[in-house]
Every structure is written in C-alpha cells, then in structure tokens.
C-alpha cells in the first residue's frame, strides 16, 4: 500500500507557520516512504474563504520549497481537490447516513440552541446538543420540512460506552461517548461542515496517514464513528503538538508574528525557515543543524517529535538564517536575494509614486523611505504621544487598529482608510487627529509618505507587528480593556450599518 499524506489548509487568512510545519511533517513522512503528498483546499467556510487567500497559501508553501504531488493547481487522479467543487459528493454521503439511520435532521432554532448552551453553562455541563430532534417521528420531520423549517443534519452518537483512538504519537486515547457532541454534518444552507467533508475526502483520496494539529484530537471520535458508519477503513492518526513560544504559550498572532508572509517580508530565506521548522521534527547528526529537504527526508522520524510542544524560537531562526546568508550564498547569489527581497521592480514601483512628489534630491530617498526596507523599527515613545489624544485614547486607538487589521478582508489603501475612519468615530475625533501617532508607529516619524498607501505596501503582517510594538511601548492594554474596546468598535459599526439602511 502506497503511503499518502495531505495538508488541508483553509483559505481564510494569512498562511500560518503552523500550517507550514504540518505540511512539512506530512511531506517528509510521505517522501521517506516513497509515497505521495497531497494538498487539499478546505473552503467550506463560505464567509471567510477567498480565492485570494488560497493563492497566497499556495504561493507561501511553494516559496518554502514544498511541492505537492496532487492538488488544485497540479491536478491528480482523485480531484477535485477543492471542497467547494465537491458539494454533490458530500450530499450523497449525507443522504447515505440519513438512509442508514446514522444521522438525523435537526430543526432546532438558533435561539433554542443558544438557550440550551446558556443553561448548560449555568449547570456546569459541557455544552452539546441534547438530542431533542432524535425523538421526532418520520411524519413529524417530514411535516417540519414541508413547512419550510430550516434544518441541519447531525450525526448520531452513542450515549453509553467509550471509544479508543490509536495515535501514532500518543498511543491509545480514550473518550466516553457521552462527552462527544452530536456533530452537525450539513449546515442549513446545504454546505457540509469540516467533519463530514474531511472524512469523505480522506477516504476518496486514499489518504493512509492523517498527521494534523493536536487541536483536532477531540474530533477523532466523531471521525472514527463516521468511518464505521460508512464501512470504510480509517487512516492512521498522528496529532502533532502545537508550536509554542519560548514561554510555552501557544504561538498566536496576538502575541508574536505567525504568518509565513511576515518572515518572508522580514528577509528570512525560505531554505532557512524550512530548515528551522524541520529541526522541530528531525534530529541533527553530530550537531550539524543546517539541512536541506533531502537530508530531512532521510533523517525524519515521528519519534523525534516532542509532545511537550516544539518551541518556535525566533532567536534560533535568526542565527540559522544568518548562517545561510553567510555560508550558503556567494556574493552574486546574495545580491540576487537582496533584489528578490526588496530591490525589485514591483516593490520599488509601488513606492516610487509616493516618494517622487516629496523629495528635492535623490539622496532624500534614504531617510524618507528607510522604513520600507526595515523589519522592526525604532520608535520614540515621546513622538507617539499626541496632543490630540490622551494616553488612554492612544492605547485604545492602537487596540482598535489591531482589531481592524485582523478583520479587513481586502488589504488595500482605501479599505485601510475606511477602517481608520471607524476608529476615529469611536474615539470621537477627526481622522487627521488620530493618524499622527500611526505615522510614528509605521514609519518612525510624524511625517512621511501617505500612511495608508504605505501600510498597503508593507503588508498586513509587518503592519501588525509595528502596531503591536507601539502599543507595548505605550504600556499595553489589559484583556478587559481590549475586550471592551473591541465591543465598542463592533457596536459602532453595527449602528452605522443600521443608520445607512434607514437612510436607504
């Protein structure tokens, strides 16, 4: 039997280094066993998925040097490899479960389910569906459906006994069935959830080993039950530990940069970054830590993965990247990497129109544009503080800006401008009174080339890092403050939309 592994990213945001780590482990395992490595796009989240995000993910993984044998861009015998193109297949699978009595239609309203969750929280009971619609007769279900009552399809789950999951990394993991929720398999709009689509796809694509993040451990019983319902053989499972910060906290963009694009923009070499991720799963020989993909394939072993959580140590990455720059590149190659990184026609072409109207000598370009060619910049806290905003309002402005940076679907100057308009509304200030400290945070000076165009060019990840750095310099914000301010921003946006609808 040929080993077949896969990585299945969702195109709902920036490509995460955790996704790259999971992809690398699956790649190394498949290649070590002369197997095939697949890429599948899991885009059943209709609200958050986008074609642009898919393209960015594929480009980022290719930039790292990973190449899949089958996928949406290269084809293969088990396509389509994009879930939005496989809806009919999931409908057939769901109907099979309904016909065999392994699933049921649930007509409970959103309001009823929310009341149930609130009651369960008060009683200290883990939230989960209570099985109300399981007792509906066929006639009652048909009547509700004929009346146009929205419904979802849920899987039936035993309420007694237990199930054991065999994990290649963790051994046997036992779950009591009463703790496993009756998962929604098909949403009210007819689209499948992750759980149904994932199981159907892995079966159809003949995946032999599923190596995914440990956050999916709790889903394994549901998936095992679905395999049994369909009469299929379940792939072998290995739940990989999540990447951790040096303080052992979960790697999160709220605390540290997590996007592959950030590290690319910072000037890390792809071979250094993939080597660094490989060190979290491959033991170096005789202390030599510089390894190419072929060497990592030869040395890889699941037994080398620490369940304590691999540490994403940026200082170690810096050291390794420096070695690649000095030891693996001759001068001509180094010059080419610099051009590829920032001194290229595309990047300079975006910056030039901003600079030309604002200089008198070409030598003015250095101080004016240096922030475009930097990673983290030095910021004067005194310059951050504005006479128009007190410290509390200033910290609030940066918290709201970070929220908007994460929420913007389209990263371009006009959308960023609109986002800062919303921030100014919440603060009760004019836009020009709000943006001055952001010039300092982004460009290192109170006056520079247009702010929102600059943010577009720098990219979401580098902007997020500079905003977070400025907020830290101002003393940060408590979790309670951040939650309250983000709620205020959300409420202000809802009120604005309501007012617009009234006017229309």
KAWO-V993918 format. One record per residue. N is the residue number from 1. NEAR is the number of other C-alpha atoms within 12 Angstrom. Layout:
N | NEAR
N | NEAR
This chain:
1 | 11
2 | 17
3 | 26
4 | 36
5 | 43
6 | 44
7 | 44
8 | 41
9 | 42
10 | 35
11 | 32
12 | 29
13 | 35
14 | 42
15 | 39
16 | 34
17 | 37
18 | 39
19 | 38
20 | 44
21 | 42
22 | 40
23 | 43
24 | 45
25 | 46
26 | 45
27 | 44
28 | 41
29 | 38
30 | 34
31 | 32
32 | 27
33 | 22
34 | 18
35 | 26
36 | 31
37 | 39
38 | 44
39 | 46
40 | 42
41 | 38
42 | 41
43 | 32
44 | 35
45 | 23
46 | 21
47 | 13
48 | 21
49 | 25
50 | 24
51 | 23
52 | 20
53 | 27
54 | 29
55 | 23
56 | 24
57 | 38
58 | 37
59 | 23
60 | 32
61 | 38
62 | 23
63 | 24
64 | 34
65 | 24
66 | 35
67 | 30
68 | 33
69 | 27
70 | 30
71 | 30
72 | 27
73 | 23
74 | 19
75 | 17
76 | 19
77 | 15
78 | 25
79 | 26
80 | 27
81 | 35
82 | 33
83 | 37
84 | 31
85 | 21
86 | 28
87 | 27
88 | 18
89 | 25
90 | 32
91 | 24
92 | 20
93 | 34
94 | 38
95 | 26
96 | 22
97 | 30
98 | 25
99 | 16
100 | 16
101 | 20
102 | 30
103 | 33
104 | 36
105 | 41
106 | 39
107 | 33
108 | 30
109 | 17
110 | 17
111 | 11
112 | 16
113 | 21
114 | 16
115 | 18
116 | 23
117 | 20
118 | 17
119 | 18
120 | 17
121 | 14
122 | 12
123 | 11
124 | 11
125 | 16
126 | 18
127 | 23
128 | 26
129 | 32
130 | 29
131 | 27
132 | 21
133 | 27
134 | 26
135 | 16
136 | 19
137 | 15
138 | 17
139 | 11
140 | 18
141 | 25
142 | 19
143 | 15
144 | 20
145 | 20
146 | 13
147 | 12
148 | 12
149 | 19
150 | 23
151 | 28
152 | 31
153 | 39
154 | 39
155 | 40
156 | 34
157 | 35
158 | 23
159 | 18
160 | 12
161 | 14
162 | 19
163 | 26
164 | 21
165 | 29
166 | 23
167 | 27
168 | 23
169 | 28
170 | 23
171 | 15
172 | 17
173 | 22
174 | 20
175 | 25
176 | 20
177 | 24
178 | 24
179 | 26
180 | 33
181 | 29
182 | 37
183 | 37
184 | 34
185 | 41
186 | 35
187 | 28
188 | 23
189 | 17
190 | 24
191 | 31
192 | 39
193 | 32
194 | 32
195 | 35
196 | 43
197 | 41
198 | 44
199 | 41
200 | 40
201 | 41
202 | 39
203 | 32
204 | 27
205 | 32
206 | 29
207 | 37
208 | 32
209 | 35
210 | 44
211 | 40
212 | 35
213 | 31
214 | 26
215 | 17
216 | 23
217 | 31
218 | 25
219 | 30
220 | 39
221 | 36
222 | 40
223 | 40
224 | 34
225 | 34
226 | 36
227 | 28
228 | 19
229 | 28
230 | 28
231 | 18
232 | 20
233 | 22
234 | 32
235 | 32
236 | 27
237 | 34
238 | 35
239 | 35
240 | 37
241 | 33
242 | 33
243 | 36
244 | 27
245 | 24
246 | 18
247 | 15
248 | 17
249 | 19
250 | 24
251 | 28
252 | 19
253 | 30
254 | 24
255 | 22
256 | 30
257 | 36
258 | 34
259 | 34
260 | 38
261 | 37
262 | 33
263 | 36
264 | 35
265 | 31
266 | 33
267 | 32
268 | 33
269 | 38
270 | 36
271 | 34
272 | 37
273 | 46
274 | 46
275 | 41
276 | 41
277 | 41
278 | 46
279 | 39
280 | 40
281 | 37
282 | 37
283 | 28
284 | 23
285 | 15
286 | 7
287 | 10
288 | 15
289 | 29
290 | 33
291 | 30
292 | 30
293 | 32
294 | 22
295 | 22
296 | 33
297 | 29
298 | 23
299 | 26
300 | 32
301 | 28
302 | 30
303 | 19
304 | 22
305 | 30
306 | 23
307 | 24
308 | 20
309 | 27
310 | 30
311 | 31
312 | 33
313 | 26
314 | 24
315 | 14
316 | 21
317 | 31
318 | 22
319 | 22
320 | 30
321 | 30
322 | 22
323 | 24
324 | 30
325 | 27
326 | 16
327 | 16
328 | 21
329 | 20
330 | 13
331 | 13
332 | 12
333 | 17
334 | 20
335 | 16
336 | 17
337 | 23
338 | 23
339 | 18
340 | 20
341 | 26
342 | 28
343 | 20
344 | 18
345 | 13
346 | 14
347 | 23
348 | 23
349 | 15
350 | 23
351 | 32
352 | 26
353 | 18
354 | 23
355 | 28
356 | 21
357 | 17
358 | 21
359 | 19
360 | 11
361 | 13
362 | 15
363 | 14
364 | 16
365 | 24
366 | 15
367 | 22
368 | 30
369 | 33
370 | 26
371 | 34
372 | 39
373 | 30
374 | 24
375 | 29
376 | 30
377 | 25
378 | 21
379 | 29
380 | 21
381 | 24
382 | 18
383 | 24
384 | 39
385 | 34
386 | 26
387 | 15
388 | 23
389 | 26
390 | 19
391 | 23
392 | 23
393 | 29
394 | 40
395 | 36
396 | 37
397 | 51
398 | 47
399 | 43
400 | 40
401 | 44
402 | 38
403 | 31
404 | 32
405 | 39
406 | 27
407 | 23
408 | 25
409 | 23
410 | 26
411 | 30
412 | 22
413 | 23
414 | 19
415 | 21
416 | 34
417 | 29
418 | 22
419 | 35
420 | 37
421 | 30
422 | 33
423 | 40
424 | 31
425 | 26
426 | 30
427 | 31
428 | 19
429 | 21
430 | 18
431 | 24
432 | 22
433 | 27
434 | 39
435 | 38
436 | 33
437 | 42
438 | 44
439 | 34
440 | 32
441 | 44
442 | 50
443 | 42
444 | 35
445 | 29
446 | 28
447 | 22
448 | 33
449 | 33
450 | 31
451 | 36
452 | 32
453 | 30
454 | 38
455 | 38
456 | 29
457 | 34
458 | 38
459 | 33
460 | 41
461 | 37
462 | 40
463 | 43
464 | 39
465 | 36
466 | 38
467 | 45
468 | 36
469 | 35
470 | 40
471 | 37
472 | 22
473 | 24
474 | 30
475 | 20
476 | 24
477 | 28
478 | 16
479 | 12
480 | 13
481 | 20
482 | 25
483 | 17
484 | 17
485 | 31
486 | 29
487 | 19
488 | 24
489 | 33
490 | 23
491 | 18
492 | 24
493 | 23
494 | 15
495 | 17
496 | 18
497 | 15
498 | 13
499 | 12
500 | 11
501 | 10
502 | 9
503 | 8
504 | 7
